[in-house]
Amino acid sequence: MDTEPLANKIRPQNLQDFAGQEHLVGPGKPLRVAIEQKHLFSFLLWGAPGVGKTTLARMYAKAVNAEYFELSAVSAGKDDIRKIVDRPSMLGQPKILFLDEIHRFNKAQQDYLLPFVETGKLYLIGATTENPSFEVIPALLSRCRVFTLSELTDEDIKKIIIRTGFKLKKDARDWLVKMANGDARQVISMIENTARLYNQVTVKTLTDTLQSKFLRYDKQGEEHYNIISAFIKSMRASQPDAALYYLARMVEAGEDPLFIARRMVVFASEDIGLAQPTALVVANAVFRACETIGYPECGINLAHGVAYLCQCKKDRSSYNAYQAALSDVKDLGNLPVPLKIRNAPTKLMKDLQYGKGYEKYDSESYLPDKIKGKKYLKNPKLPLQ
């Protein structure tokens, strides 16, 4: 009986068959150039699940003719790294360590890894779904280039469906594309498990598979992202009972408390914002408590913070204003700053009218002339009530 997972069977072996990430592997793009020129260096792959991080790591290792080792930071430790380092090198080949979920390594473990990367005893490819700026120690981060992977597009997902070898009707294919949410791994697993259960892949059998107990993921899989999504949406809807339930699900599963607390800090500014400015103070205090105390007691701190954030009034105006301003910056580029609010440290700058006419508490807009009348923050209350 063939037990090899479908995802392994159809995993691309070359860039021609790889779907997505054109900004990294398209002609002339950085990872393609590195693979084609066999350039050896350490790097981090940051992106959502199922977008090709492991596949790219394997392609790269093969291209540079390196000994390739894979570890998961969830279960690996210092001894596993030491075994790889101490293992005699074959024909002087460089050693590449692919460390999945590198954000799960604590500071001490990352510190242990650092000298091997510094000396070239190991070349590191770290994969993470979390922002490396927060999760990877600065010394290690500075020695790695960071590549950000995008979610796969609908067209990318369709290409992957074709690669599975199953001939699906359009409605089943469209159902999978919608369900995938940019995650190739989900699509492949759904097709594989549906075919195993029902011997045919239709919208009906796909739906039945999704609702069955056959597809249940642990805290590293799809369920991990479903629960954090439900948690955030429950707080947004001011439903403390639901939010506390999903919090308990995560705590019971052993979810990293800082992963939870970090999202609470973001939520405090994004969804509560100006309606209750102290929400950010509370969320930061919860994050700090989780750092200091750890499990099991920090579960109480998380519950305290969740109950508070749920009951706060919600106001996304500052978040929406920032997004609107950011959009103008991207669309319009570096618009000239009005002369009256420019810095004028030299006589020449003063002669050029820099700073002329500036008065404190001026009512005239300080926005660049091209967007002078723009209003990003709707109905601002100054001072805050």
Summary of the structure (lengths in Angstrom):
residues: 385
radius of gyration: 25.3
end to end distance: 69.1
largest distance: 84.1
contacts: 1099
relative contact order: 0.07
helix: 56%
strand: 7%
